[in-house]
Amino acid sequence: MTFSYSRLANVLFWVLLGLSLLAILLFEFGPDRRLDMLANARLSVAVQDDRIHGGASVTTLLSAAGQQSGYPAPTDKPAIDCQLREGYEYPFCELILTLSLPEQGIDLSRFEGARIQLQVEGPEPQFWRLYLRNYHPIYSRAGDATSHKFNEVIFRPDDYGRLQDVPLRVFTPATWWIQQYRIPLAQQGEDLRHVYAVEIASGIGMQPGHYRLVLERMEFYGRWVQPGAFYRPLLLSWLVYGLLLFMVQHLLMRDRLRKAREARQAAEARSQSLCEQTRRTEEEARYDPLTGALNRFGGNKLLAELGDMPLSFIYIDIDHFKLVNDGHGHPVGDEVLKHMVSEVLRHCDSLCRLVRWGGEEFVLVCLHYEQARAKALAERLRAALVAYPHWPLALSITASFGVAERRGDPLEQVLKRADEALYQAKKRGRNRVEVE
């Protein structure tokens, strides 16, 4: 089961990674989405000037079908001949490219920018304004074309004659339009969702005179999918993959832990059975008659029966025990040993075996104890001995502890490491626990 799952997880990972990289490469470096306005079959071209406001300017549409007398050759591109004259406060000429009905429009918000090239002739300086007219019922009024939003950019004198790359984010609604129609703040931003017309009009500051404007190129470009709409599903797919991977791994881990607990419980049961059998058959030969702990012989037999069983050793030595014997006599020393063993065994579970290794030295064999668990037990035993209230003659008895975990090495080496840890505890002041 585990092998099959791991193999499937690896296959899914590499498939998802490959598809993600391919999608990103296509998204970042693939062909752009393009919309050529001049190639639009529904494009309608018209002109307008200030005569509708009582002015005197005259705008004439130029085409390949006709030519203005005394003027350069016509073009097949949308072009106008502009006679800009005084007579109106803001004289203007205007080229209008209608794409659709206002209520329909084209959604240009999905594009990133526009490539525009204008050719102009006439007196300098020239400031032509380009409008993207947008219709929206929230601010557009029926029968009033001027109420449709004017998203504008203004070309400078050095912007003509070469292809200009204009990001759509630089288009802003005309100030006069906002003021005239008292547009609320929430609606004053650019809106390119329903663009139905492109208009190019002469700007403020142009002198009366003869002008010619040709729209050589107008193309909108952008990605086929917006970055957010692309990367969100991609990220979501990886999140789903990670979540499924985590859930399956969690279930597998629970199964492994259950089997490990069952194995540990079985081992504990076998250990308890072994210990009970040993106690019944070899109690007198294997146990120390004074303290009731295993003697050296019993300890060696126990170690020989453990095989490769995981365990930890806790080496225990009563601090300054010789002073107790010398100062109060061996009977008091014997009582100290008995009380110490009783208190140690009171804090141990069935997986622990206490061996009197010699004199005041004891070895606590902790079956199935990892190092951290054994160290914690040693700390509890040390604190219990310090706090023990029943020492003979109200003596203050402490002990030093050395802890070592079996790591695949022979038991003799483990015991040696525990002894070395005990030595360090003695060296560093006694009444402490050290781990080797």
C-alpha positions as CSV (number, residue, x, y, z in Angstrom):
1,M,0.0,0.0,0.0
2,T,2.7,2.5,1.0
3,F,4.8,1.7,-2.1
4,S,1.8,2.1,-4.4
5,Y,0.9,5.4,-2.8
6,S,4.4,6.8,-2.9
7,R,4.7,5.9,-6.6
8,L,1.4,7.5,-7.4
9,A,2.3,10.6,-5.4
10,N,5.5,11.0,-7.3
11,V,3.8,10.5,-10.7
12,L,1.2,13.1,-9.8
13,F,3.8,15.6,-8.6
14,W,5.9,15.4,-11.8
15,V,2.8,15.6,-14.0
16,L,1.5,18.6,-12.1
17,L,4.9,20.2,-12.1
18,G,5.3,19.7,-15.9
19,L,1.9,21.0,-16.7
20,S,2.4,24.0,-14.4
21,L,5.7,24.9,-16.0
22,L,4.3,24.5,-19.5
23,A,1.3,26.7,-18.6
24,I,3.6,29.4,-17.1
25,L,5.9,29.4,-20.1
26,L,2.9,29.7,-22.5
27,F,1.4,32.4,-20.3
28,E,4.5,34.5,-19.9
29,F,6.2,34.0,-23.3
30,G,3.3,32.9,-25.6
31,P,1.7,35.1,-28.2
32,D,-0.3,38.1,-27.1
33,R,-3.9,38.6,-27.7
34,R,-4.3,41.3,-30.4
35,L,-7.2,43.4,-31.6
36,D,-6.5,45.5,-34.8
37,M,-9.0,48.3,-34.8
38,L,-8.3,49.3,-38.3
39,A,-9.1,45.8,-39.5
40,N,-12.5,45.8,-37.8
41,A,-15.1,45.1,-40.5
42,R,-17.7,47.0,-38.5
43,L,-15.5,50.1,-38.2
44,S,-17.3,53.3,-39.3
45,V,-15.2,56.5,-39.8
46,A,-16.6,60.0,-39.5
47,V,-15.5,63.5,-38.8
48,Q,-16.6,66.4,-36.6
49,D,-15.6,70.0,-35.9
50,D,-16.6,73.0,-33.9
51,R,-19.2,74.1,-36.4
52,I,-21.7,72.2,-34.3
53,H,-21.0,74.9,-31.7
54,G,-21.0,77.8,-34.1
55,G,-17.3,77.7,-34.9
56,A,-15.6,78.1,-38.2
57,S,-13.2,75.1,-38.3
58,V,-13.7,72.6,-41.2
59,T,-12.8,68.9,-41.0
60,T,-12.7,66.8,-44.1
61,L,-12.3,63.0,-44.2
62,L,-9.5,61.8,-46.5
63,S,-9.6,58.4,-48.2
64,A,-8.2,56.6,-51.1
65,A,-11.3,57.4,-53.0
66,G,-10.7,61.1,-53.1
67,Q,-8.0,63.8,-52.7
68,Q,-8.1,67.3,-51.5
69,S,-6.9,69.9,-54.1
70,G,-3.4,71.1,-53.5
71,Y,-2.8,68.7,-50.6
72,P,-0.5,65.6,-50.4
73,A,-1.8,62.3,-51.7
74,P,-4.5,60.6,-49.8
75,T,-4.1,57.5,-47.7
76,D,-6.1,54.3,-47.2
77,K,-5.8,54.8,-43.4
78,P,-8.3,56.9,-41.5
79,A,-7.2,60.5,-42.0
80,I,-8.6,64.0,-41.8
81,D,-7.8,67.4,-43.3
82,C,-8.3,70.0,-40.7
83,Q,-8.8,73.8,-41.2
84,L,-8.5,75.1,-37.7
85,R,-10.0,78.6,-37.5
86,E,-10.9,81.1,-34.8
87,G,-14.6,81.7,-34.0
88,Y,-15.2,79.3,-31.2
89,E,-13.7,79.4,-27.7
90,Y,-12.1,75.9,-28.2
91,P,-11.8,75.3,-31.9
92,F,-11.3,71.6,-32.8
93,C,-11.2,69.0,-35.5
94,E,-12.0,65.4,-34.8
95,L,-11.7,62.0,-36.3
96,I,-14.4,59.5,-35.1
97,L,-14.0,55.7,-35.4
98,T,-17.3,54.0,-34.3
99,L,-16.9,50.3,-33.4
100,S,-20.4,49.4,-32.4
101,L,-23.6,50.7,-30.9
102,P,-23.0,52.4,-27.5
103,E,-25.0,49.8,-25.6
104,Q,-22.9,47.0,-27.1
105,G,-19.3,48.2,-27.1
106,I,-16.0,46.2,-26.8
107,D,-14.4,45.1,-23.6
108,L,-10.9,46.5,-23.7
109,S,-10.3,46.1,-20.0
110,R,-9.0,42.6,-20.8
111,F,-6.1,44.2,-22.7
112,E,-2.9,45.7,-21.3
113,G,-2.0,48.4,-23.8
114,A,-2.4,49.9,-27.2
115,R,0.1,50.4,-30.1
116,I,-0.7,53.6,-31.8
117,Q,1.0,55.5,-34.6
118,L,-0.1,59.0,-35.7
119,Q,1.2,61.0,-38.7
120,V,0.6,64.7,-38.5
121,E,1.4,67.7,-40.7
122,G,0.8,71.3,-39.9
123,P,2.0,74.1,-37.6
124,E,3.8,73.2,-34.4
125,P,3.2,72.5,-31.6
126,Q,0.4,69.9,-32.1
127,F,-1.4,68.3,-29.2
128,W,-3.9,65.7,-30.3
129,R,-6.1,64.0,-27.8
130,L,-7.2,60.3,-28.2
131,Y,-10.4,59.3,-26.5
132,L,-11.7,55.8,-25.8
133,R,-15.4,56.4,-25.4
134,N,-17.2,54.1,-23.0
135,Y,-20.9,53.6,-22.4
136,H,-22.3,52.7,-19.0
137,P,-25.9,53.2,-17.9
138,I,-24.7,54.3,-14.5
139,Y,-23.4,57.6,-15.9
140,S,-24.4,57.7,-19.6
141,R,-27.6,59.5,-20.4
142,A,-30.0,58.6,-23.2
143,G,-29.8,60.9,-26.1
144,D,-26.7,62.7,-24.8
145,A,-23.5,61.2,-26.4
146,T,-21.3,63.7,-24.6
147,S,-22.3,62.0,-21.3
148,H,-20.4,58.8,-22.4
149,K,-17.1,58.6,-20.6
150,F,-14.1,60.2,-22.3
151,N,-11.0,58.1,-21.4
152,E,-8.2,60.2,-22.8
153,V,-4.5,60.5,-23.4
154,I,-2.7,63.5,-24.9
155,F,0.0,63.1,-27.5
156,R,3.1,65.4,-27.2
157,P,4.8,67.0,-30.2
158,D,7.5,64.4,-30.2
159,D,5.1,61.4,-30.1
160,Y,4.2,61.5,-33.8
161,G,5.6,59.6,-36.6
162,R,6.6,56.5,-34.7
163,L,4.8,53.6,-33.0
164,Q,3.8,54.4,-29.4
165,D,3.2,51.7,-26.8
166,V,0.5,53.2,-24.5
167,P,-0.5,51.2,-21.4
168,L,-4.3,51.3,-20.9
169,R,-3.8,52.2,-17.3
170,V,-2.6,55.7,-18.3
171,F,-6.0,56.5,-19.8
172,T,-7.9,58.9,-17.5
173,P,-11.4,60.4,-17.8
174,A,-11.3,64.0,-19.1
175,T,-11.5,66.6,-16.4
176,W,-14.1,68.7,-18.2
177,W,-16.4,65.6,-18.5
178,I,-16.1,64.9,-14.8
179,Q,-16.9,68.5,-13.9
180,Q,-19.7,69.0,-16.4
181,Y,-21.6,65.9,-15.4
182,R,-20.6,66.0,-11.7
183,I,-19.4,62.4,-11.7
184,P,-19.1,60.9,-8.2
185,L,-15.6,59.9,-6.9
186,A,-16.4,56.2,-7.2
187,Q,-17.1,56.6,-11.0
188,Q,-14.2,58.9,-11.9
189,G,-11.7,56.2,-12.7
190,E,-11.0,54.8,-16.2
191,D,-13.7,52.5,-17.6
192,L,-12.9,50.4,-20.7
193,R,-15.5,47.7,-20.4
194,H,-17.9,49.0,-23.1
195,V,-15.8,51.1,-25.6
196,Y,-17.8,51.8,-28.6
197,A,-15.8,54.6,-30.3
198,V,-12.3,55.9,-30.7
199,E,-11.9,59.7,-31.2
200,I,-8.9,61.7,-32.1
201,A,-9.4,65.5,-31.6
202,S,-7.2,68.5,-31.8
203,G,-6.1,69.8,-28.4
204,I,-6.0,73.1,-26.6
205,G,-3.1,75.3,-27.6
206,M,-3.0,74.5,-31.3
207,Q,-2.8,77.5,-33.5
208,P,-5.2,78.2,-36.4
209,G,-4.0,76.7,-39.6
210,H,-4.0,73.8,-41.9
211,Y,-3.5,70.3,-40.4
212,R,-3.5,66.8,-41.6
213,L,-3.7,63.7,-39.4
214,V,-3.4,60.0,-40.4
215,L,-4.1,57.1,-38.0
216,E,-1.4,54.7,-39.3
217,R,-1.9,52.0,-36.7
218,M,-4.1,51.2,-33.7
219,E,-3.8,47.8,-32.2
220,F,-4.7,46.6,-28.7
221,Y,-2.7,43.8,-27.1
222,G,-2.7,41.8,-23.9
223,R,-2.6,38.3,-22.5
224,W,-5.4,35.9,-23.2
225,V,-5.9,35.4,-19.5
226,Q,-5.5,37.9,-16.8
227,P,-2.7,37.1,-14.3
228,G,-5.1,36.7,-11.4
229,A,-7.4,34.4,-13.4
230,F,-4.4,32.3,-14.5
231,Y,-2.4,32.0,-11.3
232,R,-5.3,31.5,-8.9
233,P,-6.4,28.2,-10.4
234,L,-2.7,27.1,-10.7
235,L,-2.1,27.9,-7.0
236,L,-5.4,26.2,-6.1
237,S,-4.4,23.0,-7.9
238,W,-1.1,22.9,-5.9
239,L,-3.0,23.6,-2.6
240,V,-5.4,20.7,-3.4
241,Y,-2.5,18.4,-4.2
242,G,-0.8,19.3,-1.0
243,L,-3.9,18.9,1.0
244,L,-4.6,15.4,-0.4
245,L,-1.0,14.5,0.1
246,F,-1.1,15.6,3.7
247,M,-4.4,13.7,4.4
248,V,-3.2,10.5,2.9
249,Q,0.2,10.7,4.7
250,H,-1.7,11.4,7.9
251,L,-3.8,8.3,7.5
252,L,-0.7,6.2,6.7
253,M,1.1,7.6,9.7
254,R,-1.8,6.8,12.0
255,D,-1.8,3.2,10.7
256,R,2.0,3.0,11.3
257,L,1.6,4.5,14.8
258,R,-1.2,2.0,15.6
259,K,1.0,-0.9,14.5
260,A,3.9,0.5,16.5
261,R,1.7,0.8,19.6
262,E,0.5,-2.8,19.2
263,A,4.1,-3.9,18.8
264,R,5.2,-2.0,21.8
265,Q,2.3,-3.4,23.9
266,A,3.2,-6.9,22.7
267,A,6.8,-6.3,23.7
268,E,5.8,-5.0,27.1
269,A,3.6,-8.0,27.6
270,R,6.4,-10.3,26.6
271,S,8.7,-8.4,28.9
272,Q,6.3,-8.7,31.8
273,S,5.9,-12.4,31.2
274,L,9.6,-12.9,31.1
275,C,10.2,-10.9,34.3
276,E,7.4,-12.8,36.2
277,Q,8.8,-16.2,35.2
278,T,12.3,-15.1,36.2
279,R,11.1,-13.8,39.5
280,R,9.3,-17.1,40.3
281,T,12.1,-19.4,39.3
282,E,15.3,-17.6,40.2
283,E,14.3,-15.1,42.9
284,E,16.7,-16.2,45.6
285,A,19.7,-16.7,43.3
286,R,19.1,-13.5,41.3
287,Y,18.0,-11.0,43.9
288,D,20.0,-9.1,46.6
289,P,18.7,-10.2,50.0
290,L,19.2,-6.8,51.6
291,T,17.5,-4.5,49.1
292,G,15.3,-6.9,47.0
293,A,16.9,-5.6,43.8
294,L,18.6,-7.9,41.3
295,N,22.1,-8.7,42.3
296,R,25.1,-8.6,39.9
297,F,24.4,-12.2,38.8
298,G,20.8,-11.6,38.2
299,G,21.6,-8.4,36.4
300,N,24.0,-10.2,34.0
301,K,21.4,-12.9,33.4
302,L,18.8,-10.3,32.6
303,L,21.1,-8.6,30.2
304,A,21.9,-11.9,28.5
305,E,18.2,-12.5,28.0
306,L,17.4,-9.1,26.4
307,G,19.0,-9.8,23.0
308,D,18.5,-6.8,20.7
309,M,15.7,-5.3,22.7
310,P,15.8,-1.4,22.8
311,L,16.6,0.0,26.2
312,S,18.3,2.6,28.3
313,F,20.6,2.3,31.3
314,I,20.4,4.6,34.3
315,Y,23.5,4.2,36.5
316,I,22.9,5.3,40.1
317,D,25.4,6.0,42.8
318,I,24.6,7.3,46.3
319,D,26.7,10.4,47.0
320,H,29.2,10.2,49.9
321,F,27.9,6.7,51.0
322,K,31.3,5.9,52.6
323,L,30.8,8.7,55.0
324,V,27.5,7.2,56.1
325,N,29.1,3.9,56.8
326,D,32.1,5.4,58.5
327,G,30.2,7.9,60.5
328,H,27.1,5.9,61.5
329,G,28.0,2.3,61.0
330,H,27.1,-0.3,58.4
331,P,23.6,-1.0,59.8
332,V,22.6,2.6,59.1
333,G,24.2,2.3,55.7
334,D,22.2,-0.9,55.0
335,E,19.0,1.0,56.0
336,V,19.9,3.8,53.6
337,L,20.3,1.3,50.8
338,K,16.9,-0.3,51.5
339,H,15.1,3.0,51.7
340,M,16.8,4.2,48.5
341,V,15.8,1.0,46.5
342,S,12.2,1.2,47.8
343,E,11.9,4.9,46.8
344,V,13.4,4.2,43.3
345,L,11.1,1.3,42.6
346,R,8.1,3.3,43.7
347,H,8.7,5.7,40.8
348,C,9.4,3.0,38.2
349,D,7.0,1.1,35.9
350,S,7.0,-2.5,34.9
351,L,9.5,-1.9,32.1
352,C,12.3,-1.1,34.6
353,R,14.6,-3.5,36.5
354,L,16.9,-2.4,39.3
355,V,20.2,-4.1,39.7
356,R,22.5,-3.7,42.6
357,W,25.7,-3.6,40.6
358,G,28.0,-3.4,43.7
359,G,28.1,-1.6,47.0
360,E,26.1,1.7,46.7
361,E,26.0,1.5,42.9
362,F,22.8,0.5,41.1
363,V,21.9,0.0,37.4
364,L,18.3,0.7,36.4
365,V,17.5,-1.2,33.1
366,C,14.7,0.6,31.3
367,L,13.2,-1.6,28.5
368,H,11.9,0.2,25.5
369,Y,13.0,3.6,26.9
370,E,14.5,6.1,24.6
371,Q,17.1,8.5,25.9
372,A,14.7,11.4,26.6
373,R,12.3,9.2,28.5
374,A,15.1,7.7,30.6
375,K,16.6,11.1,31.4
376,A,13.2,12.3,32.6
377,L,12.8,9.2,34.8
378,A,16.3,9.9,36.3
379,E,15.4,13.5,37.0
380,R,12.3,12.3,38.9
381,L,14.3,9.8,40.9
382,R,16.9,12.3,41.8
383,A,14.2,14.8,43.0
384,A,12.4,12.1,44.9
385,L,15.5,11.1,46.8
386,V,16.2,14.7,47.7
387,A,12.7,15.1,49.0
388,Y,12.4,11.7,50.7
389,P,11.5,12.3,54.4
390,H,12.3,8.9,56.0
391,W,16.0,8.6,55.8
392,P,17.6,6.9,58.9
393,L,18.7,9.4,61.5
394,A,17.2,12.2,59.4
395,L,20.2,12.0,57.1
396,S,20.3,14.1,53.8
397,I,20.9,11.6,51.1
398,T,21.4,12.4,47.4
399,A,22.5,10.4,44.4
400,S,24.1,10.9,41.0
401,F,22.7,9.5,37.7
402,G,24.3,8.5,34.4
403,V,22.0,7.8,31.4
404,A,22.8,6.0,28.2
405,E,20.5,4.7,25.4
406,R,21.3,1.6,23.3
407,R,22.0,2.6,19.8
408,G,22.8,-0.8,18.2
409,D,26.0,-1.2,20.2
410,P,26.6,-4.1,22.6
411,L,25.2,-3.8,26.1
412,E,28.6,-3.7,27.6
413,Q,29.3,-0.5,25.7
414,V,26.0,1.0,26.7
415,L,26.7,0.3,30.3
416,K,30.1,1.8,29.9
417,R,28.6,5.0,28.5
418,A,26.2,5.1,31.4
419,D,29.1,4.7,33.8
420,E,31.0,7.5,32.1
421,A,27.9,9.7,32.3
422,L,27.8,8.9,36.1
423,Y,31.4,9.9,36.4
424,Q,30.6,13.2,34.8
425,A,27.7,13.8,37.2
426,K,30.1,13.1,40.1
427,K,32.7,15.3,38.6
428,R,30.3,18.2,38.1
429,G,29.1,18.3,41.7
430,R,26.9,15.2,42.4
431,N,23.2,15.2,42.9
432,R,22.6,15.6,39.1
433,V,21.8,13.7,35.9
434,E,24.1,13.4,33.0
435,V,23.5,11.8,29.6
436,E,26.1,10.1,27.5
